[in-house]
Amino acid sequence: MQFFYFHLMPWPFLPRDFDRAYDSAWVTLPNRIYDPKRGHRLYNEYLDELEHAERIGFDGLCVNEHHQNAYGTMPSPNLMAAALVRRTHRAKLAVLGNAIGLREHPLRVAEEIAMLDVMSGGRIISGFVRGIGCEHLSLGVNPTYSRERFYEAHDLILRAWREPGPFTFEGKHYRVRYANIWPRPLQRPHPPVWLPSQGSPETIHFAARHRYPFVSVFTPYANTRRLLTEYREAAERLGYRAAPAQLGFAVPTYVAPSDAQARREAKPHLLWLFRRGLKIPPHFLAPPGYLSEDTLRRFLLAGVRPPGELSFEELERDGYILVGSPRTVRDRLVEIEKELGIGVFVGGGRIGDMSHEKAVRSAELFAREVMPHFRRAPRRAARGVTARTAARRSKTPAARRRGTRGRR
């Protein structure tokens, strides 16, 4: 199993009267609440946490895109990935993801991801998302065209990565006479594409058709099980069997020495996440035209209560969160891996208004006492690759050049 450290970069300093005075943490929350001086400190703490996650053994670091909210202050995940490129050396950098249909110029995404891929030595994973309904309102994009803009932007970006330019692209929403990106991505034919989603049927089938890994995010466990089953069934209809590396599960995770301590320490921050950070009126979350008829029907028939209305115990029972001692979390992950067949786990990160110290302690405990249980023993000297050679290959090209200068 591969472990990815996920970060939202929330704004934890909401006013004391937030619950009473404000209808939403999205779209209309006045930006006078944001303090750039505090933000300066927070961004550096958040980047420190991501960099630390690489040092303690996480396979990848995840950043993502949201706009005009306190839930996640990362309107440009590519900027955050760029900040991480030079301070990390081994971990994959997963942009989960760029809301490509919200962009007026998807070629900017193609260019920026290609540039990041070259800068990082081929460590970029490119996640694509539609963006939730709130994002369309924040950026003034008609939600009725959300899905067709997403598909069209996807096709343009993939062609720009794969095909020699210049070429012409004529779509309904995007028209480019000279598509000819510089630089081109280092990974060929392009960086891996992942689709993180709460699971509309259209997204699942699109992911299966392109054989993109599907990552279920922020949804109850029973729904995650259904979504990943649907992905596997769609893959089988297309003539292949979905590999564990194509199945991902993202869940807020917190680890402490005992179950009681973990619950006590995590509870206020997880409730902040779901009750404050995700305080979104229905007309912001799903504006008219954003959901397809099939997705809306499923949503209504499911009858699932919004997570912001659930108690901490209900969030834990329904699998919205994963909290406990290393043994409890490890045993639950064993069950999840067996039941869901996942090969990608996305967890960790600083939750809501959690302190930097708590987030670091939890990540270290998870890395030290949970992750090793799921590691496969490396093959010894496969195809003549010795431990010294493997260590040398793990260095960056620049580091390898520095190490050889004295021998020339």
N, C-alpha and C positions, 0 to 999 in steps of 0.2 A: 504494500500500500504506500502511496505517495502522500506526504503531509504538507499542506499549504497553510501558511499563516496569513489570515485575512484581517484587514483593517478598514474601518469605516471613516476614521478621523472625525468623530462627532464634535459638536459644540456643547460642552457639558454645563455651561454657565447660564442656564435659563433663569428668568426672573422667578422670585418666590411665588408670585401670583400667576404663574404660567397656566396651571390647570384651570383656574377660574377665568382668567382674562383673555386667553387666546384659544381660538378654535382649531388651530393647526400649527404644527412645527414645519410646515411646508408652504411654499408658494407665497403666502401673505404674511408670514411672521416678520415683523419689521426688522430691517437690517441694522437699526440703531442698537439692537441687543448685542450685536457682534462687536467685540473690542479687538482691534488689530494688534495691540501690544500683547494682550493675552494670547492671541492667535499665533504670534511669532514664537512664543515659548511652546505652545501646544504642537505646532507643526514639527518643531525640532525634537520634541519628546516622541511624537508618533514615528518619525523617521528613525530615531534611535531604537525604538521597539522593533521595527521591521528589520533593521540591520542586525540587531541582537538575535532575532529569530534565525537568521542564516548561521550565525556563529554557533548556536546550540543545536543545529542539525536539521532544521526544517528544509524540505526539498524545494519549496517555492514560496514566494511572497506575493500577496494579492492586493491590488489597488482597484478602485472602481470609480464610477462617475455618478454624481448626483448634483442637483442644482437647487439653489434658493431654499435651503433648509438647515435645521440644526442636527439632523440625523447623521449627515455625512458631508463634511466641508471639503470635498474633493471634486470641484467642477471639471478639473482636467487631470484624469489619471495618468495621461502620458507625461505630464510635468513631474508627477511623483515618481513614475518609473525612471525618468531621466535623472532625478535626484538620487535614486538608488543605484543606478548603473555603475557609477564610479566608486561607490562605497561598499559594493558587494562583488563577489567574484565567482561564486559557485551556484547559488540558488537560481532557479527559474524566476522570472519576473512576469507574473500573470496579470494582465490588464483585464479585469472582469467587471465590466468591460466597457468599451466605447459604445455609446448610444448612436450608432451610425446613421439611423434614419432621422435623427434630429439635426444633422449637419447639412448645411447648404452646399458644402464642398466635401464629399466623402474622400476625394483624393488627398485631402489633408491628413485623414486618418491613415491612408495607405502610405503616404510619405513619412509620417511621424513614426509609425510602427516599424517601417523599413529602417529608418534612421536608428531607432532604439535597438533593433536587432543587430545592426552592424556595430554600434557602439558597445553592446553587451557581449559580443562574440557569439551571438546566436542563442541567447537565453530567454527570448521573449515568447510568451504565449498570448495570443490575441483573442480576447473574449469579445463577442458581439452581443449587444442587447438592444431591444427596442427603446428602452426607457419607459418608466411607469407613467401613468396618466399625468401625474403632477409635472413631470419634466416637459411635457408638451405644452402645458399651460404656462410654465415659467419661461419657455423660449418662444412662445407664440407660434407653435407648429400645430396644424390642424390634426387632431387625433384620428379623424376618419381615415386619413391616408397613412397612418402609422405603419401598418404591416407592409403595404406595397412599397413605401419608401425604404423600409428596412431591406426587403428583398433586392430592390434595385441597387441600393448602396452596396450591399454585399457583393452583388455580381460585378459592379464596377471595381471595387477594391480587389477582389480576387483576380480579375483580369489584369489589373495594373501590376500585381505582384508576379503573375505567371507569364504574361505575354511581353515580348519585346515591343517597345514603343518606337514611334508614336502610333496610336490607333485611335479611332473615333468611336465614341459611345453615344448612342441616341436612345434615351429612355423617356418615360413620361415625366419624371421629376428631375432627372439629371441629364445634362447634355454637355459633352466635352469633345471639342474638335481635335485636340492634341493631348491624349493621355500618354504620358511619357515620364514616369516618376524617376527622380534622382534623389537619394540613392535607391538601389534595389535591395531587397532583404537578403541577409546572409544565408538563412535557412532556405533550402530549396525543396519543393517549389515555392514555399512560403512558410512563415511561422505557423505553428499549430493554432487552429481556431477552436475555441470552446464556446458553448452556449449555456451560460447560467440563466436560470429561469425558475419561476414558480409554477410553470408547467401548463401553458395553453396547449391544446392538441396540435395546433398548427406548428408551434415551435418544436415540439417533440418529433413530429414527423419530418420537419425540415432538417433537424439535427441528424436523425437516422438516415435520411436520404443522402446527406453529405458525409456521413460517418464522423460527424463531429462529436466529441465528448459532451454529454449533457450533465450539468451540475444542478441538482435540486437545491434551492435556497429558501430559507426562512419559511418553511411550511411544515405542518404537522407530520409526524413520522408515517402515519398511515397513508397520507397523501404522497409522500416521497416514495413509498413502496409501490403505490399504484402508478406513479409517473415513470419510474424506472422499469417496471414491468411492461408498461406501454411502449417504452423505447425499445426494449429487447424484442417484443413482439413485432414492432415495426421493422426492426433490423432483419428478423427472420423472414418476414414477407419480402424483403429486398434481397434475400439470398445470402445473408451472412449472420454470424453469431457475434453479438456485442461482447467485446473484451472488457475485463475489469477496468482498464485504463479509459474506457469510454463512459464510465458510470461514476458520477461524483455526488457527494453529499456534503452540504455546507450547513453548519449548525453552530450557534454561539456556545462556546465551551469554556468551562472554568474548573480548575483543579486545585485542591488544597490537601493538606495531610490527612484529613478525615472528611467523611461525608457531611457531618454536622458543621464543621468549619467551612467547608466549601459552600454549603447552602447559605450559611449565615453571612459570609462575605460577599457572595455573588448576588443574593436576592435583591438588594436595593438597586443595583446597577442594571440587572436584567429587567426589572420592572420599569426603570427609566427608559430603557431601550424600547420596550413594547408599548408603554403607556404614554410616554412623552415624545421620544424620538420618532415613533411611528404613529403619532396622533395626526391622522389625515381624514378629513371629511370624505364621504363616499363620492361626492361630485368632483373632488380633486383626484382621488385615486383612480376612478374609472369614469372619465368624462364621456358624454355621448359620442358614440362612434369608435371608442378605443377598443372595446371588447367585441369579438365576433359573436354571432348568435350562438354558436356551439359552445364557446367558452363561457358566455353569460349563463346559458342553460345549465351547464355543469356547476357553475358557482352557486346558482340558486338552489339546485337540487341537493348539493352537498350540505347546505344548512350549517356551515361551520361558523362558530362565533368568532368575531374579530379577536386576534390575540391580545389586543389592548384591554379586553374585557375579562381576561382570564387571570386567575390568581397565580402566584408563583408555583404552587403545587400542581395546578392544572397545566401550566406551561411545561413543567417537568414530566408529568404523566403523559401528555400528548406528544412528547418528543420534539417540542420547539427548541429545547435547550438540552445541554449535556453537562451535568454538574456532579462533582463527587470527588472522592479520593482517587489516587492513581489506580488502585485495584478496581474500584467501581467503574471508572471511565474505561479502563482497558477491557474489562469483562463485557461491558455494553458494546464497545467497538467490535469485539470478537463476534458478538451476536449480529451486529449490523453488517459486518463484512460477509458473514455467512449467509444471512437472509437476503441482502440486497445485491451481493456480488460486486461491491464497489472496489475500485482501485485507487480512487482519489478522495481524500478527506480534507475538507476546508474548515478550519476552526481557529481557536486562539483569538488573538486580537484584544484590543482594549474595548470593553463593553460599556456603552453609555457614559456615565460620569465616574467611571472607575479611575482610581489613581494609577499613576505610572508604576509604582512599586508593586501593587497587586497584580497588574497585568504581567509584569516581568516574572514575578514569583510563580504565577500559574503556568506561564509558557515554559519556564525552566523545569518545573515538575513534570509537565506533560512530555517534554522532550527527553527527560532523563528516565522516566519510569513507565511511560506509556508507549511511545514510538518504537523503542527497541524490540518490543514483542512482535511487531509486524514487519520487521526487516528480514529480508531473505539473505542467507549467508552467501557472500560473493564466491563465484567460482575461482578456483586457484589457478593462476597463471594460464587462463584460457587463451588459446591461440598465441601463446608465447608472451602474453602481457604480464609482466611482473608487477609487484607492488610498487617498485620504484618508478616504472613507466607509467602506471596508473596515476601516481601522485603527480608526476610531471605533467601529464595530460590535463589534470584538473586545474593547473595554473592558467592564468590569462596569457594570451600571446605576448603581451608586454612583459609580464613577469618571466616568461621563458627566455625572451631576448636578453633581459637583464642578467639571468642566471648563466648565460652562455658567453657573455662578453669576456670573462676572465680566461676562457679556454681557447680563444681565437689566436 
